Amino acid sequence: MTEITTYWHTLRHLRLQQIYGRLLFRLSRPSVDAAPPPPVRVSLGRRFVVPARRHATLIGPQTFRFLNVARDLDGDQWDDPELPKLWRYNLHYFDDLNAEGSEERRDWHSALLQKWVRDNPPGRGTGWEPYPTSLRIVNWVKWALSGNTLPPDCVASLAVQTRWLSARIERHLLGNHLFSNAKALFFAGLYFDGPEAKGWLDAGFEILKQQVPEQILADGGHFERSPMYHALALEDLADIHNVASTWPDAVPAQMRAALESWAALIAPMHRWLRAMSHPDGEIAFFNDAAFGIAPTPVELEKYTARLGLVQPAQVSNGLTQLSASGYIRVESPESVAIIDVAPIGPDYLPAHAHADTLSFELSVFGQRVLVNSGTSEYGSGPERLRQRGTRAHNTIVVDGHDSSKVWGGFRVAQRARPIGLEVFQGELTQVRCGHDGYRRLPGRVTHTRRWQFGVGALDIDDDVTGSFKSAEALFHLHPSIKVSGSEFGSATNTLTLFLPGDRTVAVLVSGGILSVMESTWHPEFGASVPSLCVAVSFTGASVHTRFSWDVAA
């Protein structure tokens, strides 16, 4: 019965097109259309602007480094089953074509492009799945528009890939996959000329016209509530503006108003990303998030500045409430806290959700102090499940359960919903919110948390109502944060955290027993960094935790 319940609470939120679309996608077997490609369009607009740069991943003529794992391309082994699927996906993206210093690897790139065409027959293998095909089409077009010559066999292959993709649109997955499919059709429809290309352009635009207003929320945030995927969506809209401006006369009049409205979203999307970033300039880790997948916030701002788009105002001290997406940033001269009072994501699309409701991250004196676990892998293994679970985040675990029932690699059954959000701004800033994720337990438990921000201090009150056997508050420390040796591993109610640069943060707990345990932080895919976690075991129904620091230090 438990397994049936899990499936029911997972499937009942899906849209009909996700259910029948998956069946149609699996049954569909489109044929390969290897007809000659349409003519390549002659550029009549401005030059294509240098896109956002990622770190180089091609470290030798046929040596790649993805997810912190370096491997040589052995012969024609583009789809080695011994490698994780995400690594193989990255191999087929061709992100390095437009990465830092790509000009110096032009000869390597040209050879690899032709090798890919020779070694990957149309429609076969991981590389021809819709998502890597979509990213590869965009990267090949970007490379060609950046002053490089796409070999004739690659031009022909690009047309074959686009035809194949147009018959394999991931309408059953929706979200970032469908968006990427549409972006690729839009790019190919402008790169090529003629009636067939116009069909690709129109098809991509029609999907984007529906998905942009659905996926970009009123506060500028991406609807999956992941800072990493938000950054990717921001890059997507900037890229679409870039390629449309390269061929302005090829864009039909009926598309131009929509394109202008999408470009206007980029400034609020930047503002959202700034609010969800720490003083070190990098993103916070809520839901699936890691460094090194999307361009950095700074790189994205440089890119959109090159495009001449309006830049956002700086996020100021005080409180920034991202009401539509459900995050709050509270900033003072010494500290930044980013608070999750959000739903886990769209009900029909929780693929990248973590059980992190009422979690938060904290920087003090510009240094990350409290961090969520991050994401080091996809798939459906136990480590993936652990990283998605509540214990990997700075919030409360009740009776060993997750606040939202994450399972598989990308599934969620019963999910926590924030309730009773209250925000007070005065001499002290307070945020109060609860969630109902534990009401599914026999004791009908509700967790409510209050954050109170004062000068040099953050006070957190956690209340657990209902019947429960155990409750534990977890506070994960950044790997650079140390705890004095005499306190490590012992039960106490006070701790001192040592930050780099001889700064300290004091921790005081009442209503619970404080201890420190070993943990790990995952700043990148393929990375696991030893760290510490402060755990507070409830002795009653409420715990008060105070973090304080000397503002005059």
CORRA-V402423 format. One record per helix or strand. SS is the DSSP state (alpha for helix, beta for strand). FROM is the first residue (numbers start at 1). LEN is the number of residues. If there is no record, write none. Layout:
ss=SS from=FROM len=LEN
ss=SS from=FROM len=LEN
This chain:
ss=alpha from=2 len=10
ss=alpha from=16 len=12
ss=beta from=40 len=1
ss=beta from=58 len=3
ss=beta from=63 len=4
ss=beta from=69 len=4
ss=alpha from=85 len=9
ss=alpha from=95 len=4
ss=alpha from=102 len=18
ss=alpha from=126 len=3
ss=alpha from=130 len=16
ss=alpha from=152 len=15
ss=alpha from=175 len=17
ss=beta from=192 len=1
ss=alpha from=195 len=21
ss=beta from=216 len=1
ss=beta from=222 len=1
ss=alpha from=227 len=20
ss=alpha from=248 len=3
ss=alpha from=253 len=23
ss=beta from=277 len=1
ss=beta from=283 len=1
ss=alpha from=297 len=10
ss=beta from=318 len=5
ss=beta from=327 len=5
ss=beta from=335 len=6
ss=beta from=360 len=5
ss=beta from=367 len=4
ss=beta from=374 len=1
ss=alpha from=382 len=7
ss=alpha from=390 len=3
ss=beta from=396 len=3
ss=beta from=401 len=1
ss=beta from=406 len=2
ss=beta from=411 len=2
ss=beta from=418 len=8
ss=beta from=429 len=7
ss=alpha from=437 len=4
ss=beta from=446 len=9
ss=beta from=457 len=9
ss=beta from=471 len=7
ss=beta from=482 len=2
ss=beta from=492 len=1
ss=beta from=494 len=6
ss=beta from=503 len=8
ss=beta from=512 len=11
ss=beta from=529 len=10
ss=beta from=542 len=7
